[in-house]
Amino acid sequence: MRDAGGEITSKAQKVHDVIIVGGGPAGLTAGLYLARARMDVVLWEKDMPGGAPALTERIENYPGFPGGIPGIELAERMRQQAEEFGLAIKPFCPMRSMRREDDLLVVMGEEGEEAARAVILAMGMRPAQLGVPGEKEYHGRGVSYCATCDGAFFRDAVVAVVGGGNSAVEEALFLTRFASRVVIVHRRDRLRASRILQERVLRNPKVEIRWNRVVKEIRGDGKRVHSLVLASTESEELEEIPVQGVFLYVGNIPNTEAVRGFLELDERGFIVTDEQLMTNVRGVFAAGDVRKGSVWQVAGAVGDGVRAALNAQYYVEELKGIAYR
């Protein structure tokens, strides 16, 4: 809505140029570009800024860091650089829903709402659950979705990693620092991880791979995990193997619950965008792992953040030009 002077107003207390939702590489990069362009921009993050890279032990394929860099250090550098240009970051500020008011978009959270002319969604994704007996019961008591977070609790223990992609293999290699043995459980007869990761894990003496196996049950004594029940994908064979920890990497779920019914999503819940990274709702952009077509890499998320920021800037400047004529 507009006031008597033609200025865009909202029921929300504050009207920004852009609100960014999500503080991973895509969101922080978008914030860096917009703050550097002297836009009025604020970033909402449901936890602390950094996103998934902050939970990654080491990132080796981000340009400019020969030998790699700890994920948490890279995330912290991104945050510091964005804040140096004036990006306002609100940690522990999850988005609950969105709505449109004329030319404005209103983002609602637990502590109120704010309006903006454009919104960039960069909420990322989270690990999928396996959905087997014992998973929920022993979550935090032997079942984990983050080796970097919990690996140190399993010194000299036997642990299992379920999955065969890059995340599973990277975390399995990380766990060899602590565990006496790491058992990778994979439903196929070959890993899906990159060739270099496959080479590393296959030659690691601490790693054992159970090919063509799926988890049927996670068992424990009521307090802690003590074993896994595995089923063969080629026969009716069942086996129980002793483990003290289980790390699950069986897929990802986009964090798009707050925009269901408001934006167009694909069949898996990822946000659909056009070439400018704009969604089906005018002024709403998506960047990084949360959007359909993302490559799920830090470098890709950074590129998305740049594209979304520049397109949001052009959109806002055009909108302001119309509003102030």
LINLINTA-V270694 format. One record per backbone hydrogen bond with DSSP energy under -0.5 kcal/mol. CO is the residue of the C=O (numbers start at 1). NH is the residue of the N-H. If there is no record, write none. Layout:
BEGIN
((CO & NH) (CO & NH))
END
This chain:
BEGIN
((1 & 9) (3 & 6) (7 & 3) (14 & 16) (14 & 115) (16 & 117) (17 & 118) (18 & 42) (19 & 120) (20 & 22) (20 & 44) (21 & 122) (23 & 50) (24 & 28) (25 & 29) (26 & 30) (27 & 31) (28 & 32) (29 & 33) (30 & 34) (31 & 35) (32 & 36) (33 & 37) (34 & 39) (35 & 38) (39 & 41) (40 & 17) (40 & 18) (41 & 88) (42 & 20) (43 & 90) (44 & 22) (45 & 93) (47 & 92) (48 & 51) (50 & 53) (50 & 54) (51 & 54) (52 & 55) (53 & 56) (56 & 71) (58 & 60) (59 & 69) (61 & 63) (62 & 65) (65 & 68) (69 & 59) (70 & 74) (71 & 75) (72 & 76) (73 & 77) (74 & 78) (75 & 79) (76 & 80) (77 & 81) (78 & 82) (79 & 83) (80 & 84) (81 & 85) (82 & 85) (82 & 87) (83 & 86) (87 & 89) (88 & 43) (89 & 91) (90 & 45) (94 & 110) (97 & 108) (99 & 106) (101 & 104) (104 & 101) (105 & 107) (105 & 116) (106 & 99) (106 & 108) (107 & 114) (108 & 96) (108 & 97) (109 & 112) (112 & 109) (113 & 13) (114 & 107) (115 & 16) (116 & 105) (118 & 19) (119 & 121) (119 & 285) (120 & 21) (120 & 122) (121 & 287) (122 & 24) (124 & 255) (126 & 253) (132 & 135) (133 & 218) (134 & 138) (136 & 139) (138 & 141) (138 & 143) (141 & 225) (142 & 246) (143 & 140) (144 & 248) (146 & 150) (147 & 151) (150 & 153) (151 & 154) (152 & 155) (154 & 157) (157 & 159) (157 & 180) (157 & 181) (158 & 244) (158 & 245) (159 & 183) (160 & 247) (161 & 163) (161 & 185) (162 & 249) (164 & 192) (164 & 193) (165 & 169) (166 & 170) (167 & 171) (168 & 172) (169 & 173) (170 & 174) (171 & 175) (172 & 176) (174 & 177) (175 & 178) (175 & 179) (178 & 156) (181 & 159) (182 & 184) (182 & 208) (183 & 161) (183 & 185) (184 & 186) (184 & 210) (185 & 163) (186 & 213) (188 & 212) (194 & 198) (195 & 199) (196 & 200) (197 & 201) (198 & 202) (199 & 203) (201 & 204) (203 & 205) (204 & 207) (206 & 182) (208 & 184) (209 & 211) (210 & 186) (210 & 213) (212 & 233) (214 & 231) (216 & 133) (217 & 219) (217 & 229) (219 & 226) (219 & 227) (224 & 221) (226 & 243) (227 & 219) (228 & 230) (228 & 241) (229 & 216) (229 & 217) (230 & 239) (231 & 214) (237 & 232) (239 & 230) (241 & 228) (245 & 160) (246 & 144) (246 & 248) (247 & 162) (251 & 128) (253 & 126) (254 & 256) (256 & 259) (256 & 260) (257 & 260) (259 & 262) (259 & 263) (263 & 261) (264 & 272) (266 & 269) (270 & 266) (271 & 292) (274 & 277) (277 & 286) (278 & 274) (280 & 282) (281 & 284) (283 & 119) (283 & 285) (284 & 279) (285 & 121) (287 & 290) (288 & 291) (290 & 271) (291 & 294) (297 & 301) (298 & 302) (299 & 303) (300 & 304) (301 & 305) (302 & 306) (303 & 307) (304 & 308) (305 & 309) (306 & 310) (307 & 311) (308 & 312) (309 & 313) (310 & 314) (311 & 315) (312 & 316) (313 & 317) (314 & 318) (315 & 319) (316 & 320) (317 & 321) (318 & 322) (319 & 323) (320 & 324) (322 & 325))
END
